[in-house]
């Protein structure tokens, strides 16, 4: 994999190519199939997912 360096001002001008309508219309089956097809995805089972710790959102657990 190669690294492409770009200037900060070019990042601010760039626009994504994601089609939001396609994402919004995806079913759970579509998502699951996509996960299984992705070789970089760890494809965790429910038991493994329960082992993750949930961290509070910023500001949720901060002391005054």
PDB file of N, CA, C, O and CB in Angstrom:
ATOM      1  N   UNK A   1       0.845  -1.163   0.000  1.00  0.00           N
ATOM      2  CA  UNK A   1       0.000   0.000   0.000  1.00  0.00           C
ATOM      3  C   UNK A   1       0.898   1.235   0.000  1.00  0.00           C
ATOM      4  O   UNK A   1       1.925   1.266   0.678  1.00  0.00           O
ATOM      5  CB  UNK A   1      -0.965  -0.007   1.216  1.00  0.00           C
ATOM      6  N   UNK A   2       0.513   2.218  -0.742  1.00  0.00           N
ATOM      7  CA  UNK A   2       1.310   3.439  -0.802  1.00  0.00           C
ATOM      8  C   UNK A   2       0.611   4.559  -0.030  1.00  0.00           C
ATOM      9  O   UNK A   2      -0.592   4.502   0.226  1.00  0.00           O
ATOM     10  CB  UNK A   2       1.553   3.861  -2.272  1.00  0.00           C
ATOM     11  N   UNK A   3       1.389   5.571   0.331  1.00  0.00           N
ATOM     12  CA  UNK A   3       0.864   6.720   1.056  1.00  0.00           C
ATOM     13  C   UNK A   3       0.814   7.894   0.094  1.00  0.00           C
ATOM     14  O   UNK A   3       1.806   8.215  -0.560  1.00  0.00           O
ATOM     15  CB  UNK A   3       1.733   7.053   2.313  1.00  0.00           C
ATOM     16  N   UNK A   4      -0.334   8.528   0.012  1.00  0.00           N
ATOM     17  CA  UNK A   4      -0.481   9.706  -0.834  1.00  0.00           C
ATOM     18  C   UNK A   4      -0.558  10.923   0.069  1.00  0.00           C
ATOM     19  O   UNK A   4      -1.471  11.038   0.887  1.00  0.00           O
ATOM     20  CB  UNK A   4      -1.742   9.601  -1.751  1.00  0.00           C
ATOM     21  N   UNK A   5       0.384  11.819  -0.075  1.00  0.00           N
ATOM     22  CA  UNK A   5       0.407  13.032   0.746  1.00  0.00           C
ATOM     23  C   UNK A   5      -0.304  14.149  -0.003  1.00  0.00           C
ATOM     24  O   UNK A   5      -0.091  14.362  -1.197  1.00  0.00           O
ATOM     25  CB  UNK A   5       1.867  13.448   1.101  1.00  0.00           C
ATOM     26  N   UNK A   6      -1.160  14.861   0.738  1.00  0.00           N
ATOM     27  CA  UNK A   6      -1.855  16.003   0.144  1.00  0.00           C
ATOM     28  C   UNK A   6      -1.787  17.181   1.110  1.00  0.00           C
ATOM     29  O   UNK A   6      -1.590  17.009   2.313  1.00  0.00           O
ATOM     30  CB  UNK A   6      -3.338  15.648  -0.193  1.00  0.00           C
ATOM     31  N   UNK A   7      -1.952  18.364   0.565  1.00  0.00           N
ATOM     32  CA  UNK A   7      -1.892  19.577   1.374  1.00  0.00           C
ATOM     33  C   UNK A   7      -3.204  19.754   2.131  1.00  0.00           C
ATOM     34  O   UNK A   7      -4.261  19.318   1.675  1.00  0.00           O
ATOM     35  CB  UNK A   7      -1.602  20.815   0.491  1.00  0.00           C
ATOM     36  N   UNK A   8      -3.121  20.400   3.295  1.00  0.00           N
ATOM     37  CA  UNK A   8      -4.299  20.628   4.127  1.00  0.00           C
ATOM     38  C   UNK A   8      -5.383  21.383   3.358  1.00  0.00           C
ATOM     39  O   UNK A   8      -6.562  21.047   3.472  1.00  0.00           O
ATOM     40  CB  UNK A   8      -3.914  21.402   5.388  1.00  0.00           C
ATOM     41  N   UNK A   9      -5.008  22.382   2.589  1.00  0.00           N
ATOM     42  CA  UNK A   9      -6.017  23.139   1.844  1.00  0.00           C
ATOM     43  C   UNK A   9      -6.717  22.272   0.795  1.00  0.00           C
ATOM     44  O   UNK A   9      -7.874  22.520   0.457  1.00  0.00           O
ATOM     45  CB  UNK A   9      -5.372  24.353   1.170  1.00  0.00           C
ATOM     46  N   UNK A  10      -6.023  21.262   0.282  1.00  0.00           N
ATOM     47  CA  UNK A  10      -6.654  20.343  -0.672  1.00  0.00           C
ATOM     48  C   UNK A  10      -7.645  19.418   0.035  1.00  0.00           C
ATOM     49  O   UNK A  10      -8.662  19.039  -0.547  1.00  0.00           O
ATOM     50  CB  UNK A  10      -5.584  19.510  -1.405  1.00  0.00           C
ATOM     51  N   UNK A  11      -7.359  19.057   1.276  1.00  0.00           N
ATOM     52  CA  UNK A  11      -8.278  18.221   2.052  1.00  0.00           C
ATOM     53  C   UNK A  11      -9.574  18.985   2.283  1.00  0.00           C
ATOM     54  O   UNK A  11     -10.663  18.429   2.137  1.00  0.00           O
ATOM     55  CB  UNK A  11      -7.642  17.796   3.410  1.00  0.00           C
ATOM     56  N   UNK A  12      -9.457  20.258   2.643  1.00  0.00           N
ATOM     57  CA  UNK A  12     -10.638  21.072   2.926  1.00  0.00           C
ATOM     58  C   UNK A  12     -11.508  21.253   1.694  1.00  0.00           C
ATOM     59  O   UNK A  12     -12.720  21.424   1.824  1.00  0.00           O
ATOM     60  CB  UNK A  12     -10.224  22.428   3.465  1.00  0.00           C
ATOM     61  N   UNK A  13     -10.926  21.222   0.503  1.00  0.00           N
ATOM     62  CA  UNK A  13     -11.677  21.383  -0.745  1.00  0.00           C
ATOM     63  C   UNK A  13     -12.278  20.072  -1.250  1.00  0.00           C
ATOM     64  O   UNK A  13     -13.226  20.081  -2.035  1.00  0.00           O
ATOM     65  CB  UNK A  13     -10.776  21.967  -1.813  1.00  0.00           C
ATOM     66  N   UNK A  14     -11.730  18.953  -0.801  1.00  0.00           N
ATOM     67  CA  UNK A  14     -12.149  17.667  -1.348  1.00  0.00           C
ATOM     68  C   UNK A  14     -13.542  17.277  -0.861  1.00  0.00           C
ATOM     69  O   UNK A  14     -13.986  17.686   0.212  1.00  0.00           O
ATOM     70  CB  UNK A  14     -11.144  16.585  -0.973  1.00  0.00           C
ATOM     71  N   UNK A  15     -14.200  16.493  -1.663  1.00  0.00           N
ATOM     72  CA  UNK A  15     -15.525  15.995  -1.318  1.00  0.00           C
ATOM     73  C   UNK A  15     -15.486  14.480  -1.401  1.00  0.00           C
ATOM     74  O   UNK A  15     -14.818  13.913  -2.265  1.00  0.00           O
ATOM     75  CB  UNK A  15     -16.626  16.589  -2.258  1.00  0.00           C
ATOM     76  N   UNK A  16     -16.204  13.831  -0.503  1.00  0.00           N
ATOM     77  CA  UNK A  16     -16.258  12.384  -0.500  1.00  0.00           C
ATOM     78  C   UNK A  16     -17.051  11.858  -1.686  1.00  0.00           C
ATOM     79  O   UNK A  16     -17.791  12.600  -2.330  1.00  0.00           O
ATOM     80  CB  UNK A  16     -16.861  11.886   0.793  1.00  0.00           C
ATOM     81  N   UNK A  17     -16.891  10.581  -1.965  1.00  0.00           N
ATOM     82  CA  UNK A  17     -17.605   9.970  -3.085  1.00  0.00           C
ATOM     83  C   UNK A  17     -18.649   8.967  -2.614  1.00  0.00           C
ATOM     84  O   UNK A  17     -19.207   8.222  -3.420  1.00  0.00           O
ATOM     85  CB  UNK A  17     -16.624   9.288  -4.021  1.00  0.00           C
ATOM     86  N   UNK A  18     -18.915   8.947  -1.302  1.00  0.00           N
ATOM     87  CA  UNK A  18     -19.896   8.011  -0.769  1.00  0.00           C
ATOM     88  C   UNK A  18     -21.299   8.429  -1.163  1.00  0.00           C
ATOM     89  O   UNK A  18     -21.679   9.591  -1.015  1.00  0.00           O
ATOM     90  CB  UNK A  18     -19.780   7.915   0.751  1.00  0.00           C
ATOM     91  N   UNK A  19     -22.068   7.471  -1.668  1.00  0.00           N
ATOM     92  CA  UNK A  19     -23.461   7.732  -2.027  1.00  0.00           C
ATOM     93  C   UNK A  19     -24.319   7.447  -0.800  1.00  0.00           C
ATOM     94  O   UNK A  19     -24.566   6.288  -0.468  1.00  0.00           O
ATOM     95  CB  UNK A  19     -23.916   6.857  -3.256  1.00  0.00           C
ATOM     96  N   UNK A  20     -24.774   8.500  -0.127  1.00  0.00           N
ATOM     97  CA  UNK A  20     -25.519   8.357   1.117  1.00  0.00           C
ATOM     98  C   UNK A  20     -26.794   7.544   0.927  1.00  0.00           C
ATOM     99  O   UNK A  20     -27.184   6.801   1.827  1.00  0.00           O
ATOM    100  CB  UNK A  20     -25.858   9.724   1.679  1.00  0.00           C
ATOM    101  N   UNK A  21     -27.442   7.665  -0.208  1.00  0.00           N
ATOM    102  CA  UNK A  21     -28.672   6.906  -0.467  1.00  0.00           C
ATOM    103  C   UNK A  21     -28.401   5.404  -0.463  1.00  0.00           C
ATOM    104  O   UNK A  21     -29.214   4.623   0.031  1.00  0.00           O
ATOM    105  CB  UNK A  21     -29.289   7.326  -1.812  1.00  0.00           C
ATOM    106  N   UNK A  22     -27.268   5.006  -1.010  1.00  0.00           N
ATOM    107  CA  UNK A  22     -26.908   3.579  -1.026  1.00  0.00           C
ATOM    108  C   UNK A  22     -26.701   3.087   0.403  1.00  0.00           C
ATOM    109  O   UNK A  22     -27.177   2.012   0.769  1.00  0.00           O
ATOM    110  CB  UNK A  22     -25.622   3.336  -1.879  1.00  0.00           C
ATOM    111  N   UNK A  23     -25.995   3.868   1.204  1.00  0.00           N
ATOM    112  CA  UNK A  23     -25.743   3.493   2.596  1.00  0.00           C
ATOM    113  C   UNK A  23     -27.062   3.410   3.371  1.00  0.00           C
ATOM    114  O   UNK A  23     -27.288   2.452   4.110  1.00  0.00           O
ATOM    115  CB  UNK A  23     -24.785   4.508   3.268  1.00  0.00           C
ATOM    116  N   UNK A  24     -27.919   4.399   3.204  1.00  0.00           N
ATOM    117  CA  UNK A  24     -29.196   4.428   3.922  1.00  0.00           C
ATOM    118  C   UNK A  24     -30.096   3.252   3.562  1.00  0.00           C
ATOM    119  O   UNK A  24     -30.914   2.828   4.378  1.00  0.00           O
ATOM    120  CB  UNK A  24     -29.921   5.725   3.634  1.00  0.00           C
ATOM    121  N   UNK A  25     -29.955   2.727   2.363  1.00  0.00           N
ATOM    122  CA  UNK A  25     -30.819   1.638   1.905  1.00  0.00           C
ATOM    123  C   UNK A  25     -30.230   0.248   2.136  1.00  0.00           C
ATOM    124  O   UNK A  25     -30.823  -0.752   1.731  1.00  0.00           O
ATOM    125  CB  UNK A  25     -31.112   1.812   0.446  1.00  0.00           C
ATOM    126  N   UNK A  26     -29.074   0.180   2.780  1.00  0.00           N
ATOM    127  CA  UNK A  26     -28.459  -1.124   3.050  1.00  0.00           C
ATOM    128  C   UNK A  26     -29.242  -1.865   4.129  1.00  0.00           C
ATOM    129  O   UNK A  26     -29.668  -1.271   5.120  1.00  0.00           O
ATOM    130  CB  UNK A  26     -26.983  -0.955   3.481  1.00  0.00           C
ATOM    131  N   UNK A  27     -29.424  -3.149   3.927  1.00  0.00           N
ATOM    132  CA  UNK A  27     -30.086  -3.988   4.926  1.00  0.00           C
ATOM    133  C   UNK A  27     -29.031  -4.597   5.843  1.00  0.00           C
ATOM    134  O   UNK A  27     -27.834  -4.519   5.564  1.00  0.00           O
ATOM    135  CB  UNK A  27     -30.937  -5.103   4.246  1.00  0.00           C
ATOM    136  N   UNK A  28     -29.479  -5.200   6.935  1.00  0.00           N
ATOM    137  CA  UNK A  28     -28.548  -5.890   7.827  1.00  0.00           C
ATOM    138  C   UNK A  28     -27.815  -7.004   7.079  1.00  0.00           C
ATOM    139  O   UNK A  28     -26.638  -7.260   7.332  1.00  0.00           O
ATOM    140  CB  UNK A  28     -29.296  -6.466   9.047  1.00  0.00           C
ATOM    141  N   UNK A  29     -28.513  -7.657   6.164  1.00  0.00           N
ATOM    142  CA  UNK A  29     -27.895  -8.721   5.361  1.00  0.00           C
ATOM    143  C   UNK A  29     -26.796  -8.146   4.479  1.00  0.00           C
ATOM    144  O   UNK A  29     -25.717  -8.730   4.370  1.00  0.00           O
ATOM    145  CB  UNK A  29     -28.953  -9.440   4.492  1.00  0.00           C
ATOM    146  N   UNK A  30     -27.063  -7.000   3.847  1.00  0.00           N
ATOM    147  CA  UNK A  30     -26.042  -6.342   3.011  1.00  0.00           C
ATOM    148  C   UNK A  30     -24.796  -6.012   3.840  1.00  0.00           C
ATOM    149  O   UNK A  30     -23.665  -6.219   3.400  1.00  0.00           O
ATOM    150  CB  UNK A  30     -26.614  -5.046   2.371  1.00  0.00           C
ATOM    151  N   UNK A  31     -25.030  -5.498   5.038  1.00  0.00           N
ATOM    152  CA  UNK A  31     -23.918  -5.123   5.912  1.00  0.00           C
ATOM    153  C   UNK A  31     -23.133  -6.358   6.329  1.00  0.00           C
ATOM    154  O   UNK A  31     -21.903  -6.357   6.292  1.00  0.00           O
ATOM    155  CB  UNK A  31     -24.430  -4.372   7.154  1.00  0.00           C
ATOM    156  N   UNK A  32     -23.842  -7.413   6.727  1.00  0.00           N
ATOM    157  CA  UNK A  32     -23.176  -8.652   7.137  1.00  0.00           C
ATOM    158  C   UNK A  32     -22.361  -9.255   6.006  1.00  0.00           C
ATOM    159  O   UNK A  32     -21.242  -9.720   6.224  1.00  0.00           O
ATOM    160  CB  UNK A  32     -24.199  -9.664   7.627  1.00  0.00           C
ATOM    161  N   UNK A  33     -22.912  -9.251   4.804  1.00  0.00           N
ATOM    162  CA  UNK A  33     -22.185  -9.785   3.648  1.00  0.00           C
ATOM    163  C   UNK A  33     -20.940  -8.952   3.360  1.00  0.00           C
ATOM    164  O   UNK A  33     -19.892  -9.489   3.000  1.00  0.00           O
ATOM    165  CB  UNK A  33     -23.095  -9.822   2.407  1.00  0.00           C
ATOM    166  N   UNK A  34     -21.064  -7.638   3.523  1.00  0.00           N
ATOM    167  CA  UNK A  34     -19.920  -6.763   3.308  1.00  0.00           C
ATOM    168  C   UNK A  34     -18.820  -7.024   4.307  1.00  0.00           C
ATOM    169  O   UNK A  34     -17.640  -7.015   3.957  1.00  0.00           O
ATOM    170  CB  UNK A  34     -20.340  -5.322   3.380  1.00  0.00           C
ATOM    171  N   UNK A  35     -19.202  -7.258   5.558  1.00  0.00           N
ATOM    172  CA  UNK A  35     -18.218  -7.559   6.598  1.00  0.00           C
ATOM    173  C   UNK A  35     -17.498  -8.864   6.279  1.00  0.00           C
ATOM    174  O   UNK A  35     -16.273  -8.941   6.369  1.00  0.00           O
ATOM    175  CB  UNK A  35     -18.895  -7.644   7.983  1.00  0.00           C
ATOM    176  N   UNK A  36     -18.258  -9.881   5.909  1.00  0.00           N
ATOM    177  CA  UNK A  36     -17.655 -11.176   5.602  1.00  0.00           C
ATOM    178  C   UNK A  36     -16.747 -11.111   4.377  1.00  0.00           C
ATOM    179  O   UNK A  36     -15.763 -11.845   4.293  1.00  0.00           O
ATOM    180  CB  UNK A  36     -18.739 -12.215   5.383  1.00  0.00           C
ATOM    181  N   UNK A  37     -17.073 -10.241   3.435  1.00  0.00           N
ATOM    182  CA  UNK A  37     -16.278 -10.121   2.214  1.00  0.00           C
ATOM    183  C   UNK A  37     -14.987  -9.326   2.436  1.00  0.00           C
ATOM    184  O   UNK A  37     -14.060  -9.417   1.631  1.00  0.00           O
ATOM    185  CB  UNK A  37     -17.105  -9.462   1.122  1.00  0.00           C
ATOM    186  N   UNK A  38     -14.923  -8.555   3.509  1.00  0.00           N
ATOM    187  CA  UNK A  38     -13.761  -7.707   3.788  1.00  0.00           C
ATOM    188  C   UNK A  38     -12.683  -8.529   4.493  1.00  0.00           C
ATOM    189  O   UNK A  38     -12.871  -8.961   5.630  1.00  0.00           O
ATOM    190  CB  UNK A  38     -14.164  -6.480   4.655  1.00  0.00           C
ATOM    191  N   UNK A  39     -11.565  -8.742   3.820  1.00  0.00           N
ATOM    192  CA  UNK A  39     -10.501  -9.569   4.396  1.00  0.00           C
ATOM    193  C   UNK A  39      -9.836  -8.897   5.595  1.00  0.00           C
ATOM    194  O   UNK A  39      -9.187  -9.573   6.394  1.00  0.00           O
ATOM    195  CB  UNK A  39      -9.454  -9.881   3.337  1.00  0.00           C
ATOM    196  N   UNK A  40      -9.985  -7.579   5.734  1.00  0.00           N
ATOM    197  CA  UNK A  40      -9.397  -6.865   6.860  1.00  0.00           C
ATOM    198  C   UNK A  40     -10.310  -6.827   8.082  1.00  0.00           C
ATOM    199  O   UNK A  40      -9.893  -6.388   9.153  1.00  0.00           O
ATOM    200  CB  UNK A  40      -9.052  -5.463   6.445  1.00  0.00           C
ATOM    201  N   UNK A  41     -11.534  -7.276   7.931  1.00  0.00           N
ATOM    202  CA  UNK A  41     -12.489  -7.261   9.037  1.00  0.00           C
ATOM    203  C   UNK A  41     -12.273  -8.475   9.932  1.00  0.00           C
ATOM    204  O   UNK A  41     -12.144  -9.594   9.436  1.00  0.00           O
ATOM    205  CB  UNK A  41     -13.939  -7.234   8.508  1.00  0.00           C
ATOM    206  N   UNK A  42     -12.232  -8.262  11.261  1.00  0.00           N
ATOM    207  CA  UNK A  42     -12.007  -9.400  12.151  1.00  0.00           C
ATOM    208  C   UNK A  42     -13.219 -10.323  12.273  1.00  0.00           C
ATOM    209  O   UNK A  42     -13.076 -11.438  12.774  1.00  0.00           O
ATOM    210  CB  UNK A  42     -11.621  -8.903  13.515  1.00  0.00           C
ATOM    211  N   UNK A  43     -14.408  -9.899  11.832  1.00  0.00           N
ATOM    212  CA  UNK A  43     -15.615 -10.727  11.863  1.00  0.00           C
ATOM    213  C   UNK A  43     -15.836 -11.351  13.249  1.00  0.00           C
ATOM    214  O   UNK A  43     -15.852 -12.573  13.397  1.00  0.00           O
ATOM    215  CB  UNK A  43     -15.524 -11.831  10.798  1.00  0.00           C
ATOM    216  N   UNK A  44     -16.004 -10.498  14.245  1.00  0.00           N
ATOM    217  CA  UNK A  44     -16.153 -10.947  15.623  1.00  0.00           C
ATOM    218  C   UNK A  44     -17.538 -11.529  15.876  1.00  0.00           C
ATOM    219  O   UNK A  44     -18.533 -11.081  15.306  1.00  0.00           O
ATOM    220  CB  UNK A  44     -15.889  -9.798  16.581  1.00  0.00           C
ATOM    221  N   UNK A  45     -17.578 -12.530  16.738  1.00  0.00           N
ATOM    222  CA  UNK A  45     -18.860 -13.112  17.119  1.00  0.00           C
ATOM    223  C   UNK A  45     -19.400 -12.338  18.329  1.00  0.00           C
ATOM    224  O   UNK A  45     -18.670 -11.565  18.950  1.00  0.00           O
ATOM    225  CB  UNK A  45     -18.713 -14.645  17.443  1.00  0.00           C
ATOM    226  N   UNK A  46     -20.687 -12.549  18.663  1.00  0.00           N
ATOM    227  CA  UNK A  46     -21.319 -11.803  19.751  1.00  0.00           C
ATOM    228  C   UNK A  46     -20.545 -11.911  21.059  1.00  0.00           C
ATOM    229  O   UNK A  46     -20.401 -10.920  21.774  1.00  0.00           O
ATOM    230  CB  UNK A  46     -22.734 -12.294  19.958  1.00  0.00           C
ATOM    231  N   UNK A  47     -20.047 -13.100  21.379  1.00  0.00           N
ATOM    232  CA  UNK A  47     -19.295 -13.296  22.618  1.00  0.00           C
ATOM    233  C   UNK A  47     -18.063 -12.387  22.643  1.00  0.00           C
ATOM    234  O   UNK A  47     -17.758 -11.781  23.671  1.00  0.00           O
ATOM    235  CB  UNK A  47     -18.874 -14.776  22.769  1.00  0.00           C
ATOM    236  N   UNK A  48     -17.363 -12.294  21.523  1.00  0.00           N
ATOM    237  CA  UNK A  48     -16.166 -11.452  21.449  1.00  0.00           C
ATOM    238  C   UNK A  48     -16.536  -9.970  21.550  1.00  0.00           C
ATOM    239  O   UNK A  48     -15.818  -9.192  22.179  1.00  0.00           O
ATOM    240  CB  UNK A  48     -15.401 -11.721  20.136  1.00  0.00           C
ATOM    241  N   UNK A  49     -17.648  -9.581  20.936  1.00  0.00           N
ATOM    242  CA  UNK A  49     -18.072  -8.188  20.984  1.00  0.00           C
ATOM    243  C   UNK A  49     -18.422  -7.756  22.404  1.00  0.00           C
ATOM    244  O   UNK A  49     -18.206  -6.600  22.768  1.00  0.00           O
ATOM    245  CB  UNK A  49     -19.265  -7.972  20.066  1.00  0.00           C
ATOM    246  N   UNK A  50     -18.959  -8.672  23.212  1.00  0.00           N
ATOM    247  CA  UNK A  50     -19.322  -8.357  24.596  1.00  0.00           C
ATOM    248  C   UNK A  50     -18.089  -8.098  25.459  1.00  0.00           C
ATOM    249  O   UNK A  50     -18.205  -7.494  26.526  1.00  0.00           O
ATOM    250  CB  UNK A  50     -20.144  -9.495  25.197  1.00  0.00           C
ATOM    251  N   UNK A  51     -16.923  -8.539  25.023  1.00  0.00           N
ATOM    252  CA  UNK A  51     -15.689  -8.332  25.773  1.00  0.00           C
ATOM    253  C   UNK A  51     -15.162  -6.902  25.666  1.00  0.00           C
ATOM    254  O   UNK A  51     -14.309  -6.501  26.457  1.00  0.00           O
ATOM    255  CB  UNK A  51     -14.636  -9.295  25.294  1.00  0.00           C
ATOM    256  N   UNK A  52     -15.656  -6.129  24.701  1.00  0.00           N
ATOM    257  CA  UNK A  52     -15.215  -4.752  24.540  1.00  0.00           C
ATOM    258  C   UNK A  52     -15.734  -3.899  25.689  1.00  0.00           C
ATOM    259  O   UNK A  52     -16.855  -4.095  26.158  1.00  0.00           O
ATOM    260  CB  UNK A  52     -15.686  -4.184  23.193  1.00  0.00           C
ATOM    261  N   UNK A  53     -14.930  -2.968  26.133  1.00  0.00           N
ATOM    262  CA  UNK A  53     -15.346  -2.036  27.172  1.00  0.00           C
ATOM    263  C   UNK A  53     -15.863  -0.770  26.502  1.00  0.00           C
ATOM    264  O   UNK A  53     -15.282  -0.282  25.533  1.00  0.00           O
ATOM    265  CB  UNK A  53     -14.172  -1.714  28.150  1.00  0.00           C
ATOM    266  N   UNK A  54     -16.962  -0.250  27.035  1.00  0.00           N
ATOM    267  CA  UNK A  54     -17.514   0.981  26.489  1.00  0.00           C
ATOM    268  C   UNK A  54     -16.971   2.156  27.288  1.00  0.00           C
ATOM    269  O   UNK A  54     -17.061   2.173  28.516  1.00  0.00           O
ATOM    270  CB  UNK A  54     -19.068   0.959  26.515  1.00  0.00           C
ATOM    271  N   UNK A  55     -16.416   3.123  26.602  1.00  0.00           N
ATOM    272  CA  UNK A  55     -15.875   4.297  27.252  1.00  0.00           C
ATOM    273  C   UNK A  55     -16.899   5.417  27.194  1.00  0.00           C
ATOM    274  O   UNK A  55     -17.639   5.521  26.216  1.00  0.00           O
ATOM    275  CB  UNK A  55     -14.550   4.727  26.598  1.00  0.00           C
ATOM    276  N   UNK A  56     -16.958   6.261  28.226  1.00  0.00           N
ATOM    277  CA  UNK A  56     -17.909   7.378  28.208  1.00  0.00           C
ATOM    278  C   UNK A  56     -17.541   8.374  27.106  1.00  0.00           C
ATOM    279  O   UNK A  56     -16.373   8.538  26.753  1.00  0.00           O
ATOM    280  CB  UNK A  56     -17.942   8.088  29.584  1.00  0.00           C
ATOM    281  N   UNK A  57     -18.562   9.025  26.583  1.00  0.00           N
ATOM    282  CA  UNK A  57     -18.320  10.057  25.568  1.00  0.00           C
ATOM    283  C   UNK A  57     -17.657  11.253  26.243  1.00  0.00           C
ATOM    284  O   UNK A  57     -17.786  11.442  27.453  1.00  0.00           O
ATOM    285  CB  UNK A  57     -19.654  10.484  24.857  1.00  0.00           C
ATOM    286  N   UNK A  58     -16.965  12.038  25.477  1.00  0.00           N
ATOM    287  CA  UNK A  58     -16.264  13.194  26.012  1.00  0.00           C
ATOM    288  C   UNK A  58     -17.249  14.101  26.753  1.00  0.00           C
ATOM    289  O   UNK A  58     -18.293  14.467  26.214  1.00  0.00           O
ATOM    290  CB  UNK A  58     -15.549  13.971  24.882  1.00  0.00           C
ATOM    291  N   UNK A  59     -16.914  14.451  27.967  1.00  0.00           N
ATOM    292  CA  UNK A  59     -17.753  15.336  28.761  1.00  0.00           C
ATOM    293  C   UNK A  59     -18.786  14.601  29.597  1.00  0.00           C
ATOM    294  O   UNK A  59     -19.370  15.199  30.500  1.00  0.00           O
ATOM    295  CB  UNK A  59     -18.442  16.305  27.869  1.00  0.00           C
ATOM    296  N   UNK A  60     -19.029  13.346  29.332  1.00  0.00           N
ATOM    297  CA  UNK A  60     -20.047  12.583  30.044  1.00  0.00           C
ATOM    298  C   UNK A  60     -19.625  12.240  31.462  1.00  0.00           C
ATOM    299  O   UNK A  60     -20.452  12.229  32.374  1.00  0.00           O
ATOM    300  CB  UNK A  60     -20.364  11.318  29.291  1.00  0.00           C
ATOM    301  N   UNK A  61     -18.350  11.964  31.649  1.00  0.00           N
ATOM    302  CA  UNK A  61     -17.887  11.462  32.932  1.00  0.00           C
ATOM    303  C   UNK A  61     -16.804  12.373  33.528  1.00  0.00           C
ATOM    304  O   UNK A  61     -16.028  11.946  34.383  1.00  0.00           O
ATOM    305  CB  UNK A  61     -17.353  10.035  32.776  1.00  0.00           C
ATOM    306  N   UNK A  62     -16.761  13.612  33.076  1.00  0.00           N
ATOM    307  CA  UNK A  62     -15.728  14.524  33.564  1.00  0.00           C
ATOM    308  C   UNK A  62     -16.176  15.181  34.866  1.00  0.00           C
ATOM    309  O   UNK A  62     -17.358  15.461  35.066  1.00  0.00           O
ATOM    310  CB  UNK A  62     -15.404  15.599  32.503  1.00  0.00           C
ATOM    311  N   UNK A  63     -15.208  15.418  35.740  1.00  0.00           N
ATOM    312  CA  UNK A  63     -15.507  16.070  37.018  1.00  0.00           C
ATOM    313  C   UNK A  63     -15.518  17.586  36.818  1.00  0.00           C
ATOM    314  O   UNK A  63     -14.767  18.125  36.005  1.00  0.00           O
ATOM    315  CB  UNK A  63     -14.466  15.664  38.111  1.00  0.00           C
ATOM    316  N   UNK A  64     -16.374  18.251  37.567  1.00  0.00           N
ATOM    317  CA  UNK A  64     -16.467  19.720  37.469  1.00  0.00           C
ATOM    318  C   UNK A  64     -15.251  20.389  38.052  1.00  0.00           C
ATOM    319  O   UNK A  64     -15.162  21.617  38.053  1.00  0.00           O
ATOM    320  CB  UNK A  64     -17.716  20.231  38.175  1.00  0.00           C
TER     321      UNK A  64
END
